[in-house]
Amino acid sequence: MSPLPPTNRHLQPPESVHTAPDGTKKYLFALPGELAVETVYIPEKERHTLCISTQAGCRMGCRFCATGQMRLQAQLTTPEILQQITQVPEAQQLTHLVFMGMGEPFDNPAALFPALAELTNPRTFGFAPRRISVSTAGVLPGIQTYLRDFASPLSISLHSPFHEERATLMPIEKKWPIATIMETIRNTPRSKHRRIFCEYLLFRNRNHTPRHAEALAHLLQGIPARINLMRPHPIPGADFEPPDDQTILAFRDALNAHGLIATIRRSRGIEIDAACGMLATKP
Ligand code: SF4
């Protein structure tokens, strides 16, 4: 990895780091105006992943997400996105980058897309496209640009195949329904590097019935997607609980029986509020 090109915008080294027992680290970076943003390093055997933020806060308002509760406080610039990578001590070890930190990446396209171009530029960062993944709640214009101009994997926060139910969890569903998003993905020519991941939080007694498994199979027809099943994490003011382990296994098996590839993901960094949906720049 080569150094960044010169720029007059600099993210200072992290102000603090919290380390979880599993080795996950959460870095806090200061931004102008007493704002801050968090970046999470996740080691796993040979894989060293950095979870990058694109905004301080987020205006998507997903009900299960602490970042959404902050509302949007600031858009990061391209250098501020890239310097999360260069400013962590693990910079030279990183093998994978995921845009799953604070913010909705496609709600900050002016900074995100130049950053992605830089990350895959062989003369600067030189990451292979398949090692970078962008996660979205479902911002259609950003998805269209990404599918057209970039070859990296795409992650969709799915959480329910049903319009009404998903809208209660994710307000963005009212603007860009998940059926429209999936139709767009289905109809866009795919590069060989492109993989589609669907993140699916399991909420107890809510979104894991046989009806959900069947509707997911219908929604994802013709898309070679992988479904990552995850447990929701505790955040203030929200009472989402995961189902018990047996129920999670049964739902995974139901999805697999429908021909879908579903796996159960282990939570990382819960002890330091670094797991999915927990980032909220707490000291
Ligand atoms: S889950 Fe992602 S898109 Fe939704 S509020 Fe949180 S940061 Fe924003």
Boltz pocket constraint, residues with backbone or C-beta under 6 A from the ligand:
constraints:
  - pocket:
      binder: B
      contacts: [[A, 57], [A, 58], [A, 59], [A, 60], [A, 61], [A, 62], [A, 65], [A, 66], [A, 67], [A, 68], [A, 69], [A, 101], [A, 102], [A, 103], [A, 104], [A, 136], [A, 137], [A, 157], [A, 277]]
      max_distance: 6.0
